Amino acid sequence: MIKIDIIAVGRLKNGLLHDLCEEYQKRTRWALSLYEIESKYTESAHVQGDEVRKIKERIQDDAFVIVLDERGDGLRSLDFAKTIEKLQNNGNDHIQFIIGGADGLTEEIRDRANLLLSFGQQTWPHMLARVMLLEQIYRAQQILAKHPYHRE
């Protein structure tokens, strides 16, 4: 069975986005873990470095790492599902998604990625990107199961 980790900067507070994240997490049958990264610093000069250090501590050597980044490839939902299926078929049963914070991610984290993924040319709040990613993971699961949730 596939194992998916989402390593995301920031703690999602109670509210609509939190509820949506929980809903998609409940619907997903794949093993799914969400790790929220928070910096102990408040000065912006130290925040990103602290976040990067904590992200790197979570990245596992055996994982296929997908970083959400505006420079990445925009995949249609079907192609996203096919990418996950191809990883499974090739024995990559552990995928880690990384979502940066308001200051983005460093080149070091982008360089570690096996794939850079973009949700389009617009800039999205990182908390909304988390909901969008969870929905796409759920959608991919349903596509691969040939469930009618996704309509072509």
C-alpha positions in Angstrom: 0.0 0.0 0.0 1.2 3.5 -0.8 2.3 5.7 2.0 1.9 9.5 1.6 3.4 12.2 3.8 2.6 15.8 3.5 5.2 18.0 5.1 3.7 21.5 5.3 4.9 24.7 6.8 2.4 26.3 9.2 -0.2 25.0 11.6 -3.7 25.1 10.1 -6.1 26.6 12.6 -9.7 25.6 13.1 -12.1 26.8 10.4 -13.2 26.0 6.8 -9.7 25.1 5.4 -9.0 22.9 8.5 -12.4 21.2 8.0 -11.8 20.6 4.3 -8.4 19.1 5.1 -9.9 16.7 7.6 -12.6 15.7 5.2 -10.2 14.7 2.4 -7.9 13.0 4.9 -10.9 10.9 6.1 -11.9 10.0 2.6 -8.4 8.9 1.5 -7.8 5.2 2.0 -4.0 5.4 1.4 -1.8 5.8 4.4 -1.6 9.5 4.8 0.3 11.5 7.4 0.4 15.3 7.7 3.4 16.9 9.4 3.0 20.6 10.2 6.3 22.5 10.5 6.6 25.6 12.6 9.6 27.8 13.2 10.5 28.7 16.8 11.8 32.1 15.5 9.8 35.2 14.8 12.5 37.2 12.9 12.1 36.5 9.2 15.9 36.3 8.8 15.9 33.0 10.8 12.4 31.6 10.0 13.1 30.1 6.6 16.4 28.5 7.7 14.6 26.9 10.7 11.8 25.7 8.5 14.2 24.2 6.0 16.1 22.4 8.8 12.8 20.9 10.1 11.7 19.9 6.6 15.0 18.1 6.0 14.7 16.2 9.2 11.3 14.8 7.9 12.5 13.8 4.4 13.3 10.1 4.2 16.0 8.8 1.9 13.7 6.1 0.4 10.8 8.5 -0.4 9.9 10.0 -3.7 9.8 13.7 -2.9 7.4 16.0 -4.7 7.8 19.7 -3.9 4.9 22.2 -4.6 6.6 25.1 -6.4 5.5 27.7 -8.9 8.4 26.6 -11.2 7.1 23.0 -11.3 5.1 21.1 -13.8 1.4 21.6 -13.9 -0.3 18.2 -14.2 -3.8 17.5 -15.1 -5.6 15.4 -12.5 -5.4 12.3 -14.7 -1.7 12.8 -15.2 -1.2 13.3 -11.5 -3.0 10.0 -10.9 -0.9 8.3 -13.5 2.2 9.6 -11.9 1.2 8.0 -8.6 0.3 4.8 -10.3 3.6 4.7 -12.1 5.5 5.2 -8.9 3.5 2.4 -7.2 4.2 0.1 -10.2 7.9 0.9 -10.0 8.1 0.0 -6.3 8.0 3.6 -5.0 5.5 3.1 -2.2 6.5 6.2 -0.2 5.7 9.7 -1.5 6.5 12.8 0.4 4.9 16.1 -0.6 6.4 19.4 0.6 4.6 22.7 0.9 6.6 25.7 1.9 5.4 28.7 3.9 4.8 32.3 3.0 8.5 32.8 2.2 8.7 29.8 -0.1 11.3 27.1 -0.1 15.0 27.2 -0.7 17.0 25.9 -3.6 18.3 23.2 -1.4 14.8 21.8 -0.9 13.9 22.2 -4.5 17.1 20.4 -5.5 16.1 17.4 -3.3 12.8 17.0 -5.1 12.3 14.2 -7.5 9.4 16.3 -9.0 8.4 19.9 -8.8 4.7 20.3 -9.0 2.8 23.5 -9.7 -0.9 24.2 -9.2 -0.8 26.8 -12.0 0.7 30.2 -12.7 -1.3 31.9 -10.0 0.1 32.3 -6.4 -2.0 30.4 -3.9 -1.9 30.8 -0.1 0.1 27.9 1.3 -2.8 26.8 3.5 -5.2 26.7 0.5 -2.5 24.7 -1.4 -2.7 22.1 1.3 -6.4 21.7 0.8 -5.9 21.5 -3.0 -3.2 18.9 -2.6 -5.3 16.7 -0.4 -8.2 17.0 -2.8 -5.9 16.0 -5.7 -4.6 13.0 -3.7 -8.1 11.9 -3.0 -9.1 12.5 -6.7 -6.1 10.4 -7.8 -7.2 7.6 -5.5 -10.7 7.7 -7.0 -9.4 7.8 -10.6 -7.2 4.8 -10.1 -10.1 2.9 -8.4 -12.2 3.9 -11.5 -14.7 5.6 -9.2 -17.0 8.2 -10.8 -15.8 11.0 -8.5 -13.7 12.3 -11.3 -15.6 13.1 -14.5 -13.6 13.5 -17.7 
